[in-house]
Amino acid sequence: MDRISLSNTAFEGNNNAYLLRSNGTTAMVDTGDATDETRDHLETELADRGLGFADIDLVFLTHFHGDHTGLAATIQDESGATVYAHEDDAALISQEPETQEAMEQKQLAYFDEWAIPEDQQAVLRSIMHGEGDMFGAGPEVEPFADGDSFQVGDYELTARHTPGHALGLASFELTVDGEDVVASGDALLPVYTPNVGGADIRVEGALGKYLETLIGYIEADYDRAWPGHRDPIEDPAARAETIVDHHEERAWRVLEVLREQGPSTPWAVSAELFGDLESIHILHGPGESYAHLEHLEADGYVEQDGKAYALTDAARERMAAVDDDRWPLVDESYEQTL
């Protein structure tokens, strides 16, 4: 895998695009956003390798976010490349109007349900309506499902559905030089923990789905992960364990907020966890708080009253026995595999 680190000032550090070349076939995993700066950067990096957009045969997209898909249509227009994405994200990536409208309406409903103040909602609406430079045009997309495989010369890529951060987030497994590696997109990042809840409001039970994804990474025990942002991850299983621990600590903090502050909305919980938020993080903060509250509610430890959430008696009783500021989120059988 040939990593191209692309400019990105908006999210979790520079985006990565990956090249895979074998027997006359050239594939790319993710493309970066559609800004002029990123396009120029990618063109320069490809030229340094004796390539241009017209030489890309296949494009595999990890998920619908514009910082990963923005240049897919540009590449496709120049090369005729086939663009692949998971079936749950394909319509958003191709920018089907009905799918985009449904997404926007659902976002607006959650802004209200999470009790985001109107002035902060206005900031989010301006961001949502101004993302054209990042997303670019919509390519024609071939959808795939979990377990589908693709041939890139001598290499075989296998798609794994790894939802949580996005409904259709996929990782791509392959063997390179005898090592089992994975292009993880934003399912596994080396520095930040991928946002769940706000990054894709379509995901029901987002935290639970993401924990399942992390357990899958631990069980797969890849030799290396190539993430959507920043540097390679040399021990993906250990990184996945760290993120599980992080969410158990965060779940405890959410419960502590409810114990100390009483019934609280996702926005109020977010303020205690993250403080003041700016730009897209106005969405990510309450979204992640909601993902935890939703998960704890499903387990019977919080209950919803209007827009607010409160502790149940079962939560108070169990919290009294916790002495390490962590709230277990995975079952005992998983703990025994660590």
N, C-alpha and C positions, 0 to 999 in steps of 0.2 A: 504494500500500500504506500502510495506516494502522497504525503500530506501537503496541502497548500493552505497556509494560514492567511486568512483574508481579513481585511479591515472591518471592524464592527465596533461602534462606540455605544450601542444601545443596550446590549444585553450582557451575557456572562463572559465577556472577553472575546477575542477574535474568533470568528467562525472558521471551521475547517471544511475544505472540500478535499475529496480523496480521489486519486486517479489509480486505476487498475488497468494495466496493458498486458495483453498476451495474444500471440499469434494473429496480429493484425486487428484485434478488437480493442477499443479503448472505452472504458466505462468511467463514470464519475458518480460518486456518492455525495449528494448535496452540492449546492452551487453558490452559496452565499446570497446576500440580498441584491436587489436590483438597482442600487444607487450607482451613479456614474463612477464614483470612487472605487467601489467594489468591482464593477465591470472592468475598469481599466487595470486594476490590480490583477484580476484573474487572467485577463488577456496577456499581460506581461509575464505572469508565471507560466502560462501555457507556452508562450513563445520561447521562453528559456528552455523549454523541454522539446522544442521543435514541433509544437502543436498549435492549433487554433480551435475556435468553437466548432468549425466545420469538420473537425476530426473526431468529435465525440460521437460514439455510436449508441451508447446506452447511458441513461441517467436514472439513478436510484435515489429516491427522496425518502428521508427518514420520517418526516411529518410535515404538516401544512404551514408551519410558521414561516413568514416571509424571509427571515434571515437564513433559511435553509433552502428555499424554493425560488427565490426571486429571479434568478437568471435562467431557470429551466426553459421557459418559452423562447428566450433569446437564443439559447444553444440549439433548441429544437428547430427554430426557424432557419438557422444557418446550416445545420447538419442533417436534419431529418431524423434526429435521434429518437428512439423510443424512450418515453419517460414513464417510469414505474412508481407507484405509491400504493400504500395499503388501502384496501377498499373503504375503510372508514374515513379516510382523509381525501380520497381521490376527487370527490366533487368540489370540495373547498379549494383544492389546488388548481383544478381546472376553472374555478371561479364561476360555477353554475349559479345564476342569479337567485334562484329559489333557496338554494342551500346557504348562500351568503346572507340573504334576508332573514332566514330562520335563525342563523347564528347571531346576527345582530340583535334581533328581537329578544332572544333568550338572554343575551348579555345585559340588555337594558332591564329586563325583569329581575335579574340577579342583583344589579346595582341597587335596586330598590329593596329587594329582600334582605340584602346584607347591610342595609341602612347606611350606605355610602352617602355623605352629605351632598347636596345638590351642586355646590361649587366644585367639588371633586369629581362628581359625575360629568360635569361640563368639560373638565380636563380630559377625561377618558373618551368622551364623545368626539372631541377634537382630534385626539390621537387616532381613534378608530376610523374617522373619516379622512385622515390625512396619510394613510399608510401606503398609498399607491406607489411611491418611490421605492419602498422596501419590497413590496410584493410583485411589482412588475405585472406583466400580462399572464394569463392563465394558459398553460400548455395543454395539449391533448395528453390525457393520462391513461395508461393501462393499469387497471387495479390488480392487486394480488392479495392473497390470503396467507395466514400463518402457515409456515412450512413449505411454501412454494420455493422452488429452486431455479436458478438462472445460470447459464453458461457464459463465462467471459473468457474466451480462449480456452486455456487449460484449467482455469479456475472455476469452481462452482460456488456460487453465493446462495445461501439459504436464508430466507426471510423469517424472522421471529417477531411476532406481535408482542410489543412490550409497552402496553398502555399505562397511563397514569398522568404524565405530563401532557400528553395529547391522546385523544381517543384512538387515532390510527398510527401512533408512533411505532415504528418498526426498527429492528436492529438486523444487521446482515452478517451472518457467520461465514467464514471461509478459512481454509488452511493455507498458510503462506510460509514457505521454507520450513515446513514441518511443525509450525506452531498453529494452534487453534486461536484465531483472533476474531474480533467482532467490531464492526462499525456501529457504535452505540447511539449515535445521534445525541439527543438530550435525555435518554434514559439513564445514562451514567455519565456524570461530569466530574472532573478531577478536583475542582475547588468548591464551587457552589453546589447546593443541592437543588435539583430541578424543581421548579414550582409545580405544585399540584393544586387543583381547584380553580385558580384564576387563569392559568395559561390556556385552558380549554374547558369552558363551562359545560360542554356536552358530556363530559365523563361523569357518570353516576357512580358513587362510591369510589371517587378518585383515589383516596388514600389507600383503600383496600386493594384496588387494582395495582397501584404502584408498589405496594409491599409484595404482592405476588410477583411482579416483575423483578424486584430486587432478589427475592428468593430464587427465582429462575437463574439470575446471574451468579448467585453463590453456588448453586448446584452445577451449573455449566462449567465453572472453574476455568474460564478462558486464560490463555497465556498472556494476552494483552487486549486492551480495548482502545479503539480509535474514536474519541468522543467528538461531539459536534462543536465543542469549544475547547480551546487551550491544548495542553500537551497530552501525549498518550498516557494511559493508565496501565502501569506495569503489573498490578495485582488487582484485577477487576473484582474478584470475590471479596477481598478485604475492603475495597472501596464500597461495595454494596453493603457489607456489614456495618461500616461506619455510618452510612446513610440510614440504615434501619435504626441504629442507636440514636441518631439525630432526631428521627421522628418520634421515638419513644420519649426522648427528653422534651420535645416540643409538645407532645400530648400532655405530659405532666404540667408544663407551663400553662397550657390552655385550661386545664382543670383547676390549677391554682388561681388563675384569674377569676374563674367563676366562684371559687370558694371565698376569695378575698373581696371581689367587687359585687357579688350577687349576680342575678340574671343579666346577661350581656349579649349584645348583638355581635355578629362577626366583625363589624367595623370597630366596635369597642375592644374586642379581644385583640384585633390586629394592632390597635394603638398601643396596647400593653406589650405586645410581642415585638413590634418593629418600630414604634415611634412614628414620627412624621414621615410621610411617603410622598414621592414625586413621580411624575410621568406614569409609565405603565405599571410601576410598583403600587400605585393606588388601586389597581386591580389585583395584583398578585398577593398583596398582604391579606386583605379580607377573604380572598379566594382560598388561600391556604388555611386560614383560620376556619373557614366554613368546611373545608375538606376534613379537618380534624373533628370539628363539632358533629358533622354528619356521621363520621365513623363512630364516634363515642356514643352518639344517639342510637345508632343501630345496635350497639353492644349493651344498651340500657344504662349508660352512665351519665347521660345528660338527657334533658327533655326540653322540647321547644314550646314556647309560649309566645305567640305572635312572632315578632322578629328576633326575640331574645331566646337565649338558652340558659338553663339552670342545671345544677347538679341534682342527681337523684340520691336517695338514701344509700343505694348500693355503692355509688361512687364515694360518698363520704366515708362509709365504713371501710372500703378498700383503701382509700387514700391514707387512712390512719395507720395502716400496716406497712406503707411504703417508706423505705428509709434511704433510697438512693436517687431520688428525684427523677425517676424514669417510670413510665407507664407502659407495661408490656402490651405490645400490639400484635404479636405473633404467637402461635400456639406452641405448646411444649414440644411437639414432635419436631418443629422447625428448630427450636433452641438446641435440641439434642444433636442436630447436624452440624452445629458450629464448632 
